[in-house]
Amino acid sequence: MPRERMGEGLGFFGITAPISTALAPVIALWLIHHYSFKELFIACFILSLGTLIRVLFLRYPKNENQASGLRPLSGLFVDRVGQKGFDICVVIGFVAVIAAIFILVYISTPLHLIIAGLLYGLCFGFFHSTMLILSVRSVPAEKKGTANASYWTALDMGIAVGSLYKFERKLIIVRLLV
């Protein structure tokens, strides 16, 4: 993607993760509630297989002329406002995640869970997309793939280690109670 539209492109890329992260658990819980884990795994297998088949038939055009349509706000701020755009996106992301955590602490209904998920998605869309843009823009062209891979690897490792830590802590608490 052209350097001047990198924020837009990475914004579109970044918005797909929170949407799937918000919808996937709801769909999975619905499947488990109405069917069973077996049907959940069958649905996941079918979707994965369908995605794999679809990817095999993708053809990329040599020259893309994209119409200027809807642009994610984080990409718009970064591309149009510059350094202040980065600052705005980081602040919006932090405020959204703090609000999501506050709501989760006092959760009492499924609506609260959905609102917290949307706020976390807003955080992911603004904060993580902005950090990815900064990572990719700060390296030479031949290192952009490495920067992208390093960013996502670090994010995935952070989520995995954080999840293990939370899981282990819950196990310790359960052992103390028993």
Secondary structure, 3 states (H helix, E strand, C coil): CCHHHHHHHHHHHHHHHHHHHHHHHHHHHHHHHHCCHHHHHHHHHHHHHHHHHHHHCCCCCCCCCCCCCCCCHHHHHHHHHCHHHHHHHHHHHHHHHHHHHHHHHCCCCHHHHHHHHHHHHHHHHHHHHHHHHHHHHCCCHHHHHHHHHHHHHHHHHHHHHHHHHHHHHHHHHHHHHC
